[in-house]
Amino acid sequence: MIKRCIAVLCACFAFNAQAEKPTFEQYVATLKQEVVAKGYDQQFVDDVFANVKYYKRAVSADRKQPETVETLDTYLPKRVPQWKVDKARDKYKEHYELLQPIGEKYGVQPRFIVALWGLETNFGKIMGNFNVISALSTLAYDGRREAFFKRELFAAVQIIEEGHISVDQMKGSWAGAMGQNQFMPSSFLTFAVDGDGDGKKDIWNNHADVFASAANYLKRVGWDANYTWGRQVKLPDGFDLSYSIPKNTGGRANWLKAFKQKEKTLAQWQALGIRRMDGRDLPDVDIKAALVFPDDHNGRVYLAYDNYKHLMHWNLSYYFVSSVGYLSDRIKYPKVELNG
């Protein structure tokens, strides 16, 4: 009897919670009021949200968990197949006259700009076809990360108000990542730049803006063009694995703290027996690096330089950073012939 009463009470609570949740249309009306309260013109806000719709696919994608376990050995061949390497090298050559001055201005090697471009959107080919205002409104309404998606929605409204893109052309991923760089709206406001001086920051259609915005992002987070990102290395037998950064540190701040605690100079790593993959000594350069295991201790091993940290700022994923670094290295070696 007691169990039955508890079940009835739980059902009632669930029904009331569901009944109290507003419809999507009611929620959007509230969002519009909040946007107007921030100082935007009512007609402008009405126009921005005029065709907003609920994306069920965005909610299911946000909640979907990975079903298969990857390792770098299975991930990299799929993420950076030979055809993508070939295309990256072709794009590097095709756009070098634009990339080279941008690289010099921002202090970022063009090969990393191309690698990020290729891995984020297949060189601008796959940017997502979700209306960003609708996607962000949907995910805010879903409630799992309401505060985050509302902030991104308000940033998207600001981008439209500033005239960089129209609401209809503001397309992106199910999560609201936009353009050829896949910037979230808040990242756009912080890092996007007008690369060709036309008054707009168009990361959807304008290569100058796409490349300059990616370079500006890396520069702003501390990129140093004097060095590369890191390198895959070999460990000696019996190496003390406690020297490495723990795989799961719990967020960017903790990861950076662990990096600081574990980093050593290349000379110190050399003295501990670490070598390049071909067995040669590590570079004779006075910089520090941390030891990273993207998989377990039986998988690939990397010495991560400071630029590795900056790629982790772009996307806090060992696999993503490894793929960017790998593709950038494949662009650099063998040297791309720029003439002819």
Rosetta blueprint (number, residue, H / E / L):
1 M L
2 I H
3 K H
4 R H
5 C H
6 I H
7 A H
8 V H
9 L H
10 C H
11 A H
12 C H
13 F H
14 A H
15 F H
16 N H
17 A H
18 Q H
19 A H
20 E H
21 K L
22 P L
23 T L
24 F H
25 E H
26 Q H
27 Y H
28 V H
29 A H
30 T H
31 L H
32 K H
33 Q H
34 E H
35 V H
36 V H
37 A H
38 K L
39 G L
40 Y L
41 D L
42 Q H
43 Q H
44 F H
45 V H
46 D H
47 D H
48 V H
49 F L
50 A L
51 N L
52 V L
53 K L
54 Y L
55 Y L
56 K H
57 R H
58 A H
59 V H
60 S H
61 A H
62 D H
63 R H
64 K L
65 Q L
66 P L
67 E L
68 T L
69 V L
70 E L
71 T L
72 L H
73 D H
74 T H
75 Y H
76 L H
77 P H
78 K H
79 R H
80 V L
81 P L
82 Q H
83 W H
84 K H
85 V H
86 D H
87 K H
88 A H
89 R H
90 D H
91 K H
92 Y H
93 K H
94 E H
95 H L
96 Y H
97 E H
98 L H
99 L H
100 Q H
101 P H
102 I H
103 G H
104 E H
105 K H
106 Y H
107 G L
108 V L
109 Q L
110 P H
111 R H
112 F H
113 I H
114 V H
115 A H
116 L H
117 W H
118 G H
119 L H
120 E H
121 T H
122 N L
123 F L
124 G L
125 K L
126 I L
127 M L
128 G L
129 N L
130 F E
131 N E
132 V H
133 I H
134 S H
135 A H
136 L H
137 S H
138 T H
139 L H
140 A H
141 Y H
142 D H
143 G L
144 R L
145 R L
146 E H
147 A H
148 F H
149 F H
150 K H
151 R H
152 E H
153 L H
154 F H
155 A H
156 A H
157 V H
158 Q H
159 I H
160 I H
161 E H
162 E L
163 G L
164 H L
165 I L
166 S L
167 V L
168 D L
169 Q L
170 M L
171 K E
172 G E
173 S L
174 W L
175 A L
176 G L
177 A L
178 M E
179 G L
180 Q L
181 N L
182 Q L
183 F E
184 M L
185 P H
186 S H
187 S H
188 F H
189 L H
190 T H
191 F H
192 A L
193 V L
194 D L
195 G L
196 D L
197 G L
198 D L
199 G L
200 K L
201 K L
202 D L
203 I L
204 W L
205 N L
206 N L
207 H H
208 A H
209 D H
210 V H
211 F H
212 A H
213 S H
214 A H
215 A H
216 N H
217 Y H
218 L H
219 K H
220 R H
221 V L
222 G L
223 W L
224 D L
225 A L
226 N L
227 Y L
228 T L
229 W L
230 G E
231 R E
232 Q E
233 V E
234 K E
235 L L
236 P L
237 D L
238 G L
239 F L
240 D L
241 L H
242 S H
243 Y H
244 S L
245 I L
246 P L
247 K L
248 N L
249 T L
250 G L
251 G L
252 R H
253 A H
254 N H
255 W H
256 L H
257 K H
258 A H
259 F H
260 K H
261 Q H
262 K H
263 E L
264 K E
265 T E
266 L H
267 A H
268 Q H
269 W H
270 Q H
271 A H
272 L L
273 G L
274 I L
275 R E
276 R E
277 M L
278 D L
279 G L
280 R L
281 D L
282 L L
283 P L
284 D L
285 V L
286 D L
287 I L
288 K E
289 A E
290 A E
291 L E
292 V E
293 F L
294 P L
295 D L
296 D L
297 H L
298 N L
299 G L
300 R L
301 V L
302 Y E
303 L E
304 A E
305 Y L
306 D H
307 N H
308 Y H
309 K H
310 H H
311 L H
312 M H
313 H H
314 W H
315 N L
316 L L
317 S L
318 Y H
319 Y H
320 F H
321 V H
322 S H
323 S H
324 V H
325 G H
326 Y H
327 L H
328 S H
329 D H
330 R H
331 I H
332 K H
333 Y L
334 P L
335 K L
336 V L
337 E L
338 L L
339 N L
340 G L
